[in-house]
Amino acid sequence: MPRPRKTAFDRDFDEKMKSPEFARAYTEARREIDAVDRIVRELDAVRVAEGKSKADLARAIKAKPEIVRR
C-alpha cells in the first residue's frame, strides 16, 4: 500500500522539528497533553464503570454539565 502524500502541515512540521529548541518544546508539550489525556480517559472509564452519566458527575461535583462534557 503506498504511503499517503505529506500535507503542507506535515512538511512544515518536519522542517520545524529540525530546530532543537522547537523539538524540545514540542516534546515537552506533547508529554503534558498525553498525561492529561490519560487522566481524563481513566476518569471517564471509572465513571462508566460506576454506571454514572456525565450529568450525574456534574451534579456530584456541583459543576455545569457542559464542563464535564468537555
PDB file of N, CA, C and O in Angstrom:
ATOM      1  N   MET A   1       0.846  -1.178   0.000  1.00  0.00           N
ATOM      2  CA  MET A   1       0.000   0.000   0.000  1.00  0.00           C
ATOM      3  C   MET A   1       0.892   1.242   0.000  1.00  0.00           C
ATOM      4  O   MET A   1       1.773   1.362   0.852  1.00  0.00           O
ATOM      5  N   PRO A   2       0.683   2.152  -0.926  1.00  0.00           N
ATOM      6  CA  PRO A   2       1.526   3.355  -0.983  1.00  0.00           C
ATOM      7  C   PRO A   2       1.274   4.277   0.202  1.00  0.00           C
ATOM      8  O   PRO A   2       0.170   4.354   0.740  1.00  0.00           O
ATOM      9  N   ARG A   3       2.326   4.965   0.583  1.00  0.00           N
ATOM     10  CA  ARG A   3       2.213   5.927   1.682  1.00  0.00           C
ATOM     11  C   ARG A   3       1.418   7.138   1.224  1.00  0.00           C
ATOM     12  O   ARG A   3       1.543   7.577   0.081  1.00  0.00           O
ATOM     13  N   PRO A   4       0.600   7.678   2.121  1.00  0.00           N
ATOM     14  CA  PRO A   4      -0.126   8.903   1.757  1.00  0.00           C
ATOM     15  C   PRO A   4       0.860  10.055   1.589  1.00  0.00           C
ATOM     16  O   PRO A   4       1.892  10.108   2.258  1.00  0.00           O
ATOM     17  N   ARG A   5       0.531  10.961   0.701  1.00  0.00           N
ATOM     18  CA  ARG A   5       1.390  12.114   0.476  1.00  0.00           C
ATOM     19  C   ARG A   5       1.358  13.034   1.686  1.00  0.00           C
ATOM     20  O   ARG A   5       0.328  13.180   2.345  1.00  0.00           O
ATOM     21  N   LYS A   6       2.488  13.646   1.967  1.00  0.00           N
ATOM     22  CA  LYS A   6       2.549  14.582   3.092  1.00  0.00           C
ATOM     23  C   LYS A   6       1.834  15.867   2.730  1.00  0.00           C
ATOM     24  O   LYS A   6       1.901  16.353   1.601  1.00  0.00           O
ATOM     25  N   THR A   7       1.152  16.397   3.722  1.00  0.00           N
ATOM     26  CA  THR A   7       0.460  17.678   3.550  1.00  0.00           C
ATOM     27  C   THR A   7       1.456  18.816   3.780  1.00  0.00           C
ATOM     28  O   THR A   7       2.582  18.592   4.224  1.00  0.00           O
ATOM     29  N   ALA A   8       1.026  20.018   3.475  1.00  0.00           N
ATOM     30  CA  ALA A   8       1.859  21.194   3.738  1.00  0.00           C
ATOM     31  C   ALA A   8       2.141  21.294   5.237  1.00  0.00           C
ATOM     32  O   ALA A   8       3.238  21.678   5.643  1.00  0.00           O
ATOM     33  N   PHE A   9       1.147  20.947   6.054  1.00  0.00           N
ATOM     34  CA  PHE A   9       1.355  20.965   7.507  1.00  0.00           C
ATOM     35  C   PHE A   9       2.457  19.994   7.893  1.00  0.00           C
ATOM     36  O   PHE A   9       3.350  20.336   8.668  1.00  0.00           O
ATOM     37  N   ASP A  10       2.394  18.766   7.344  1.00  0.00           N
ATOM     38  CA  ASP A  10       3.412  17.753   7.661  1.00  0.00           C
ATOM     39  C   ASP A  10       4.803  18.223   7.264  1.00  0.00           C
ATOM     40  O   ASP A  10       5.756  18.062   8.027  1.00  0.00           O
ATOM     41  N   ARG A  11       4.926  18.800   6.081  1.00  0.00           N
ATOM     42  CA  ARG A  11       6.232  19.279   5.619  1.00  0.00           C
ATOM     43  C   ARG A  11       6.739  20.418   6.504  1.00  0.00           C
ATOM     44  O   ARG A  11       7.923  20.468   6.837  1.00  0.00           O
ATOM     45  N   ASP A  12       5.846  21.328   6.883  1.00  0.00           N
ATOM     46  CA  ASP A  12       6.221  22.438   7.754  1.00  0.00           C
ATOM     47  C   ASP A  12       6.642  21.923   9.127  1.00  0.00           C
ATOM     48  O   ASP A  12       7.637  22.376   9.691  1.00  0.00           O
ATOM     49  N   PHE A  13       5.882  20.981   9.655  1.00  0.00           N
ATOM     50  CA  PHE A  13       6.201  20.411  10.960  1.00  0.00           C
ATOM     51  C   PHE A  13       7.564  19.718  10.920  1.00  0.00           C
ATOM     52  O   PHE A  13       8.387  19.916  11.813  1.00  0.00           O
ATOM     53  N   ASP A  14       7.799  18.917   9.901  1.00  0.00           N
ATOM     54  CA  ASP A  14       9.086  18.225   9.770  1.00  0.00           C
ATOM     55  C   ASP A  14      10.239  19.224   9.743  1.00  0.00           C
ATOM     56  O   ASP A  14      11.284  18.998  10.353  1.00  0.00           O
ATOM     57  N   GLU A  15      10.040  20.311   9.041  1.00  0.00           N
ATOM     58  CA  GLU A  15      11.077  21.345   8.960  1.00  0.00           C
ATOM     59  C   GLU A  15      11.318  21.981  10.332  1.00  0.00           C
ATOM     60  O   GLU A  15      12.463  22.170  10.744  1.00  0.00           O
ATOM     61  N   LYS A  16      10.236  22.308  11.030  1.00  0.00           N
ATOM     62  CA  LYS A  16      10.375  22.921  12.359  1.00  0.00           C
ATOM     63  C   LYS A  16      11.022  21.975  13.360  1.00  0.00           C
ATOM     64  O   LYS A  16      11.740  22.422  14.254  1.00  0.00           O
ATOM     65  N   MET A  17      10.778  20.671  13.225  1.00  0.00           N
ATOM     66  CA  MET A  17      11.353  19.698  14.159  1.00  0.00           C
ATOM     67  C   MET A  17      12.868  19.585  14.022  1.00  0.00           C
ATOM     68  O   MET A  17      13.522  18.988  14.877  1.00  0.00           O
ATOM     69  N   LYS A  18      13.424  20.143  12.973  1.00  0.00           N
ATOM     70  CA  LYS A  18      14.887  20.159  12.817  1.00  0.00           C
ATOM     71  C   LYS A  18      15.530  21.114  13.807  1.00  0.00           C
ATOM     72  O   LYS A  18      16.722  21.002  14.095  1.00  0.00           O
ATOM     73  N   SER A  19      14.747  22.055  14.329  1.00  0.00           N
ATOM     74  CA  SER A  19      15.257  23.002  15.322  1.00  0.00           C
ATOM     75  C   SER A  19      15.235  22.329  16.695  1.00  0.00           C
ATOM     76  O   SER A  19      14.173  21.903  17.150  1.00  0.00           O
ATOM     77  N   PRO A  20      16.386  22.225  17.362  1.00  0.00           N
ATOM     78  CA  PRO A  20      16.418  21.582  18.687  1.00  0.00           C
ATOM     79  C   PRO A  20      15.484  22.260  19.700  1.00  0.00           C
ATOM     80  O   PRO A  20      14.863  21.586  20.522  1.00  0.00           O
ATOM     81  N   GLU A  21      15.388  23.590  19.637  1.00  0.00           N
ATOM     82  CA  GLU A  21      14.523  24.298  20.578  1.00  0.00           C
ATOM     83  C   GLU A  21      13.053  23.950  20.337  1.00  0.00           C
ATOM     84  O   GLU A  21      12.303  23.693  21.279  1.00  0.00           O
ATOM     85  N   PHE A  22      12.657  23.947  19.076  1.00  0.00           N
ATOM     86  CA  PHE A  22      11.271  23.607  18.745  1.00  0.00           C
ATOM     87  C   PHE A  22      10.982  22.155  19.132  1.00  0.00           C
ATOM     88  O   PHE A  22       9.955  21.863  19.745  1.00  0.00           O
ATOM     89  N   ALA A  23      11.885  21.256  18.773  1.00  0.00           N
ATOM     90  CA  ALA A  23      11.689  19.832  19.066  1.00  0.00           C
ATOM     91  C   ALA A  23      11.563  19.599  20.562  1.00  0.00           C
ATOM     92  O   ALA A  23      10.724  18.813  21.003  1.00  0.00           O
ATOM     93  N   ARG A  24      12.390  20.279  21.345  1.00  0.00           N
ATOM     94  CA  ARG A  24      12.341  20.130  22.804  1.00  0.00           C
ATOM     95  C   ARG A  24      11.007  20.657  23.356  1.00  0.00           C
ATOM     96  O   ARG A  24      10.373  19.997  24.180  1.00  0.00           O
ATOM     97  N   ALA A  25      10.588  21.830  22.908  1.00  0.00           N
ATOM     98  CA  ALA A  25       9.325  22.410  23.379  1.00  0.00           C
ATOM     99  C   ALA A  25       8.138  21.544  22.947  1.00  0.00           C
ATOM    100  O   ALA A  25       7.205  21.327  23.719  1.00  0.00           O
ATOM    101  N   TYR A  26       8.185  21.055  21.708  1.00  0.00           N
ATOM    102  CA  TYR A  26       7.102  20.192  21.220  1.00  0.00           C
ATOM    103  C   TYR A  26       7.025  18.913  22.039  1.00  0.00           C
ATOM    104  O   TYR A  26       5.937  18.496  22.438  1.00  0.00           O
ATOM    105  N   THR A  27       8.168  18.288  22.293  1.00  0.00           N
ATOM    106  CA  THR A  27       8.200  17.036  23.060  1.00  0.00           C
ATOM    107  C   THR A  27       7.653  17.247  24.463  1.00  0.00           C
ATOM    108  O   THR A  27       6.900  16.412  24.964  1.00  0.00           O
ATOM    109  N   GLU A  28       8.023  18.350  25.103  1.00  0.00           N
ATOM    110  CA  GLU A  28       7.525  18.644  26.445  1.00  0.00           C
ATOM    111  C   GLU A  28       6.005  18.865  26.427  1.00  0.00           C
ATOM    112  O   GLU A  28       5.281  18.315  27.258  1.00  0.00           O
ATOM    113  N   ALA A  29       5.538  19.665  25.484  1.00  0.00           N
ATOM    114  CA  ALA A  29       4.095  19.933  25.385  1.00  0.00           C
ATOM    115  C   ALA A  29       3.332  18.652  25.074  1.00  0.00           C
ATOM    116  O   ALA A  29       2.263  18.422  25.639  1.00  0.00           O
ATOM    117  N   ARG A  30       3.864  17.816  24.185  1.00  0.00           N
ATOM    118  CA  ARG A  30       3.211  16.555  23.821  1.00  0.00           C
ATOM    119  C   ARG A  30       3.099  15.634  25.040  1.00  0.00           C
ATOM    120  O   ARG A  30       2.084  14.964  25.229  1.00  0.00           O
ATOM    121  N   ARG A  31       4.157  15.607  25.867  1.00  0.00           N
ATOM    122  CA  ARG A  31       4.132  14.794  27.092  1.00  0.00           C
ATOM    123  C   ARG A  31       3.030  15.264  28.034  1.00  0.00           C
ATOM    124  O   ARG A  31       2.300  14.448  28.597  1.00  0.00           O
ATOM    125  N   GLU A  32       2.912  16.569  28.204  1.00  0.00           N
ATOM    126  CA  GLU A  32       1.875  17.121  29.084  1.00  0.00           C
ATOM    127  C   GLU A  32       0.481  16.814  28.549  1.00  0.00           C
ATOM    128  O   GLU A  32      -0.403  16.416  29.307  1.00  0.00           O
ATOM    129  N   ILE A  33       0.288  16.994  27.267  1.00  0.00           N
ATOM    130  CA  ILE A  33      -1.013  16.711  26.652  1.00  0.00           C
ATOM    131  C   ILE A  33      -1.364  15.238  26.812  1.00  0.00           C
ATOM    132  O   ILE A  33      -2.500  14.902  27.150  1.00  0.00           O
ATOM    133  N   ASP A  34      -0.399  14.361  26.573  1.00  0.00           N
ATOM    134  CA  ASP A  34      -0.644  12.920  26.702  1.00  0.00           C
ATOM    135  C   ASP A  34      -0.981  12.534  28.140  1.00  0.00           C
ATOM    136  O   ASP A  34      -1.837  11.680  28.371  1.00  0.00           O
ATOM    137  N   ALA A  35      -0.307  13.163  29.110  1.00  0.00           N
ATOM    138  CA  ALA A  35      -0.579  12.866  30.520  1.00  0.00           C
ATOM    139  C   ALA A  35      -2.001  13.283  30.890  1.00  0.00           C
ATOM    140  O   ALA A  35      -2.720  12.528  31.543  1.00  0.00           O
ATOM    141  N   VAL A  36      -2.404  14.474  30.477  1.00  0.00           N
ATOM    142  CA  VAL A  36      -3.760  14.948  30.763  1.00  0.00           C
ATOM    143  C   VAL A  36      -4.782  14.040  30.078  1.00  0.00           C
ATOM    144  O   VAL A  36      -5.812  13.705  30.663  1.00  0.00           O
ATOM    145  N   ASP A  37      -4.497  13.649  28.851  1.00  0.00           N
ATOM    146  CA  ASP A  37      -5.403  12.764  28.114  1.00  0.00           C
ATOM    147  C   ASP A  37      -5.572  11.427  28.832  1.00  0.00           C
ATOM    148  O   ASP A  37      -6.685  10.908  28.925  1.00  0.00           O
ATOM    149  N   ARG A  38      -4.472  10.868  29.340  1.00  0.00           N
ATOM    150  CA  ARG A  38      -4.564   9.596  30.093  1.00  0.00           C
ATOM    151  C   ARG A  38      -5.431   9.755  31.338  1.00  0.00           C
ATOM    152  O   ARG A  38      -6.251   8.888  31.641  1.00  0.00           O
ATOM    153  N   ILE A  39      -5.252  10.856  32.058  1.00  0.00           N
ATOM    154  CA  ILE A  39      -6.040  11.100  33.273  1.00  0.00           C
ATOM    155  C   ILE A  39      -7.521  11.215  32.930  1.00  0.00           C
ATOM    156  O   ILE A  39      -8.363  10.606  33.590  1.00  0.00           O
ATOM    157  N   VAL A  40      -7.838  11.990  31.909  1.00  0.00           N
ATOM    158  CA  VAL A  40      -9.242  12.185  31.520  1.00  0.00           C
ATOM    159  C   VAL A  40      -9.864  10.858  31.097  1.00  0.00           C
ATOM    160  O   VAL A  40     -10.995  10.551  31.473  1.00  0.00           O
ATOM    161  N   ARG A  41      -9.128  10.073  30.316  1.00  0.00           N
ATOM    162  CA  ARG A  41      -9.652   8.774  29.874  1.00  0.00           C
ATOM    163  C   ARG A  41      -9.869   7.818  31.053  1.00  0.00           C
ATOM    164  O   ARG A  41     -10.856   7.083  31.088  1.00  0.00           O
ATOM    165  N   GLU A  42      -8.951   7.833  32.006  1.00  0.00           N
ATOM    166  CA  GLU A  42      -9.097   6.972  33.179  1.00  0.00           C
ATOM    167  C   GLU A  42     -10.299   7.402  34.023  1.00  0.00           C
ATOM    168  O   GLU A  42     -11.079   6.563  34.473  1.00  0.00           O
ATOM    169  N   LEU A  43     -10.443   8.710  34.236  1.00  0.00           N
ATOM    170  CA  LEU A  43     -11.598   9.206  34.983  1.00  0.00           C
ATOM    171  C   LEU A  43     -12.903   8.835  34.279  1.00  0.00           C
ATOM    172  O   LEU A  43     -13.879   8.457  34.927  1.00  0.00           O
ATOM    173  N   ASP A  44     -12.913   8.942  32.965  1.00  0.00           N
ATOM    174  CA  ASP A  44     -14.116   8.597  32.207  1.00  0.00           C
ATOM    175  C   ASP A  44     -14.415   7.098  32.319  1.00  0.00           C
ATOM    176  O   ASP A  44     -15.575   6.701  32.430  1.00  0.00           O
ATOM    177  N   ALA A  45     -13.371   6.273  32.289  1.00  0.00           N
ATOM    178  CA  ALA A  45     -13.565   4.826  32.421  1.00  0.00           C
ATOM    179  C   ALA A  45     -14.143   4.480  33.795  1.00  0.00           C
ATOM    180  O   ALA A  45     -15.023   3.626  33.907  1.00  0.00           O
ATOM    181  N   VAL A  46     -13.652   5.134  34.822  1.00  0.00           N
ATOM    182  CA  VAL A  46     -14.166   4.893  36.176  1.00  0.00           C
ATOM    183  C   VAL A  46     -15.627   5.341  36.258  1.00  0.00           C
ATOM    184  O   VAL A  46     -16.461   4.645  36.837  1.00  0.00           O
ATOM    185  N   ARG A  47     -15.933   6.499  35.681  1.00  0.00           N
ATOM    186  CA  ARG A  47     -17.311   6.986  35.686  1.00  0.00           C
ATOM    187  C   ARG A  47     -18.234   5.978  35.026  1.00  0.00           C
ATOM    188  O   ARG A  47     -19.299   5.664  35.558  1.00  0.00           O
ATOM    189  N   VAL A  48     -17.831   5.469  33.869  1.00  0.00           N
ATOM    190  CA  VAL A  48     -18.648   4.486  33.152  1.00  0.00           C
ATOM    191  C   VAL A  48     -18.776   3.195  33.968  1.00  0.00           C
ATOM    192  O   VAL A  48     -19.861   2.619  34.053  1.00  0.00           O
ATOM    193  N   ALA A  49     -17.678   2.746  34.561  1.00  0.00           N
ATOM    194  CA  ALA A  49     -17.702   1.524  35.375  1.00  0.00           C
ATOM    195  C   ALA A  49     -18.643   1.672  36.570  1.00  0.00           C
ATOM    196  O   ALA A  49     -19.251   0.697  37.011  1.00  0.00           O
ATOM    197  N   GLU A  50     -18.757   2.873  37.083  1.00  0.00           N
ATOM    198  CA  GLU A  50     -19.656   3.150  38.207  1.00  0.00           C
ATOM    199  C   GLU A  50     -21.102   3.332  37.756  1.00  0.00           C
ATOM    200  O   GLU A  50     -22.004   3.478  38.581  1.00  0.00           O
ATOM    201  N   GLY A  51     -21.315   3.323  36.444  1.00  0.00           N
ATOM    202  CA  GLY A  51     -22.668   3.475  35.919  1.00  0.00           C
ATOM    203  C   GLY A  51     -23.202   4.891  36.030  1.00  0.00           C
ATOM    204  O   GLY A  51     -24.413   5.098  36.102  1.00  0.00           O
ATOM    205  N   LYS A  52     -22.316   5.853  36.045  1.00  0.00           N
ATOM    206  CA  LYS A  52     -22.718   7.259  36.183  1.00  0.00           C
ATOM    207  C   LYS A  52     -22.664   7.954  34.825  1.00  0.00           C
ATOM    208  O   LYS A  52     -21.782   7.686  34.009  1.00  0.00           O
ATOM    209  N   SER A  53     -23.601   8.832  34.604  1.00  0.00           N
ATOM    210  CA  SER A  53     -23.583   9.643  33.386  1.00  0.00           C
ATOM    211  C   SER A  53     -22.732  10.875  33.643  1.00  0.00           C
ATOM    212  O   SER A  53     -22.361  11.162  34.780  1.00  0.00           O
ATOM    213  N   LYS A  54     -22.432  11.589  32.588  1.00  0.00           N
ATOM    214  CA  LYS A  54     -21.699  12.847  32.753  1.00  0.00           C
ATOM    215  C   LYS A  54     -22.542  13.855  33.511  1.00  0.00           C
ATOM    216  O   LYS A  54     -22.013  14.668  34.270  1.00  0.00           O
ATOM    217  N   ALA A  55     -23.842  13.806  33.311  1.00  0.00           N
ATOM    218  CA  ALA A  55     -24.742  14.699  34.056  1.00  0.00           C
ATOM    219  C   ALA A  55     -24.702  14.358  35.551  1.00  0.00           C
ATOM    220  O   ALA A  55     -24.696  15.257  36.392  1.00  0.00           O
ATOM    221  N   ASP A  56     -24.676  13.056  35.882  1.00  0.00           N
ATOM    222  CA  ASP A  56     -24.562  12.639  37.285  1.00  0.00           C
ATOM    223  C   ASP A  56     -23.279  13.188  37.899  1.00  0.00           C
ATOM    224  O   ASP A  56     -23.285  13.710  39.014  1.00  0.00           O
ATOM    225  N   LEU A  57     -22.189  13.066  37.164  1.00  0.00           N
ATOM    226  CA  LEU A  57     -20.902  13.553  37.655  1.00  0.00           C
ATOM    227  C   LEU A  57     -20.950  15.066  37.858  1.00  0.00           C
ATOM    228  O   LEU A  57     -20.458  15.574  38.866  1.00  0.00           O
ATOM    229  N   ALA A  58     -21.532  15.774  36.922  1.00  0.00           N
ATOM    230  CA  ALA A  58     -21.629  17.235  37.049  1.00  0.00           C
ATOM    231  C   ALA A  58     -22.393  17.610  38.315  1.00  0.00           C
ATOM    232  O   ALA A  58     -21.983  18.506  39.053  1.00  0.00           O
ATOM    233  N   ARG A  59     -23.502  16.923  38.559  1.00  0.00           N
ATOM    234  CA  ARG A  59     -24.275  17.207  39.785  1.00  0.00           C
ATOM    235  C   ARG A  59     -23.455  16.899  41.032  1.00  0.00           C
ATOM    236  O   ARG A  59     -23.495  17.654  42.003  1.00  0.00           O
ATOM    237  N   ALA A  60     -22.715  15.798  41.012  1.00  0.00           N
ATOM    238  CA  ALA A  60     -21.940  15.380  42.183  1.00  0.00           C
ATOM    239  C   ALA A  60     -20.838  16.383  42.520  1.00  0.00           C
ATOM    240  O   ALA A  60     -20.521  16.585  43.692  1.00  0.00           O
ATOM    241  N   ILE A  61     -20.260  17.005  41.505  1.00  0.00           N
ATOM    242  CA  ILE A  61     -19.177  17.961  41.769  1.00  0.00           C
ATOM    243  C   ILE A  61     -19.658  19.407  41.696  1.00  0.00           C
ATOM    244  O   ILE A  61     -18.865  20.348  41.741  1.00  0.00           O
ATOM    245  N   LYS A  62     -20.980  19.560  41.583  1.00  0.00           N
ATOM    246  CA  LYS A  62     -21.606  20.887  41.537  1.00  0.00           C
ATOM    247  C   LYS A  62     -21.008  21.752  40.425  1.00  0.00           C
ATOM    248  O   LYS A  62     -20.641  22.909  40.633  1.00  0.00           O
ATOM    249  N   ALA A  63     -20.925  21.148  39.237  1.00  0.00           N
ATOM    250  CA  ALA A  63     -20.409  21.859  38.059  1.00  0.00           C
ATOM    251  C   ALA A  63     -21.467  21.864  36.970  1.00  0.00           C
ATOM    252  O   ALA A  63     -22.399  21.060  36.992  1.00  0.00           O
ATOM    253  N   LYS A  64     -21.320  22.755  36.036  1.00  0.00           N
ATOM    254  CA  LYS A  64     -22.231  22.788  34.893  1.00  0.00           C
ATOM    255  C   LYS A  64     -21.978  21.547  34.030  1.00  0.00           C
ATOM    256  O   LYS A  64     -20.825  21.155  33.851  1.00  0.00           O
ATOM    257  N   PRO A  65     -23.021  20.931  33.499  1.00  0.00           N
ATOM    258  CA  PRO A  65     -22.841  19.729  32.686  1.00  0.00           C
ATOM    259  C   PRO A  65     -21.902  19.929  31.499  1.00  0.00           C
ATOM    260  O   PRO A  65     -21.170  19.010  31.130  1.00  0.00           O
ATOM    261  N   GLU A  66     -21.917  21.118  30.897  1.00  0.00           N
ATOM    262  CA  GLU A  66     -21.050  21.340  29.737  1.00  0.00           C
ATOM    263  C   GLU A  66     -19.578  21.276  30.090  1.00  0.00           C
ATOM    264  O   GLU A  66     -18.748  20.971  29.234  1.00  0.00           O
ATOM    265  N   ILE A  67     -19.242  21.563  31.343  1.00  0.00           N
ATOM    266  CA  ILE A  67     -17.850  21.456  31.776  1.00  0.00           C
ATOM    267  C   ILE A  67     -17.418  19.999  31.787  1.00  0.00           C
ATOM    268  O   ILE A  67     -16.312  19.674  31.356  1.00  0.00           O
ATOM    269  N   VAL A  68     -18.274  19.131  32.271  1.00  0.00           N
ATOM    270  CA  VAL A  68     -17.962  17.705  32.308  1.00  0.00           C
ATOM    271  C   VAL A  68     -17.923  17.137  30.897  1.00  0.00           C
ATOM    272  O   VAL A  68     -17.071  16.304  30.591  1.00  0.00           O
ATOM    273  N   ARG A  69     -18.828  17.574  30.040  1.00  0.00           N
ATOM    274  CA  ARG A  69     -18.855  17.064  28.660  1.00  0.00           C
ATOM    275  C   ARG A  69     -17.575  17.417  27.917  1.00  0.00           C
ATOM    276  O   ARG A  69     -17.113  16.638  27.084  1.00  0.00           O
ATOM    277  N   ARG A  70     -17.005  18.558  28.199  1.00  0.00           N
ATOM    278  CA  ARG A  70     -15.776  18.967  27.508  1.00  0.00           C
ATOM    279  C   ARG A  70     -14.634  18.116  27.972  1.00  0.00           C
ATOM    280  O   ARG A  70     -13.505  18.295  27.513  1.00  0.00           O
TER     281      ARG A  70
END
